[in-house]
Amino acid sequence: MEGSAVSLDPEYARNYQKDIHLKSGILLRIRSIRPDDKDAIADLFSHLSRESIYLRFLLKKKELSNAELSYLTEVDFINHVALVAILPEIDEKEIVGVVRYIKIKEVAGKTIAEIGLLVIDEYQGKGIGMALLEHLAGLARDFGINELEACVLKENKRIRYLFNRCGYKVTSEIDGKMLNLTVHLDSLKERSSKEK
């Protein structure tokens, strides 16, 4: 549908699950986050390096509080949508990555959401972050989100590389030590129509 959001039932996002194979051949399952994922998210956090924690949260942090775990796992799938990545052939219960968007504003007829993405250090650089980003971007487009924004440290080269390879137009703006990245979700349609 050109120019209009698909009106999807939030249950579609709440029950989202896709299995794909990474380039390495490993099976990756991407599914909606659930309230019972609290322990797995706490475990994911405990496997992050200090650098990964700082690059994602912009502060030094040792663990997530119960309130933070509730916020991160009990999402409404309307304004706050989150997906997790699991490698079921290795461990069905371990979450190795998570991505989310939270609607933040409407500007000039565009719906904008903030995006956050995290993959544990051991599995970074294997295509998991890209797969999470692609699936979340697809859901965001289906739910009428036009732009995904991320405010990251300029030194966060990994997320910059990931965004620049995601298949959408990405713009950036430097603000001191920070870099504001915007993924323009409408840009894939334009590129796709030119490629046909």
Order of alpha helices (4+ residues) and beta strands (2+ residues): alpha-beta-beta-alpha-alpha-alpha-beta-beta-beta-alpha-beta-alpha-beta-beta-alpha
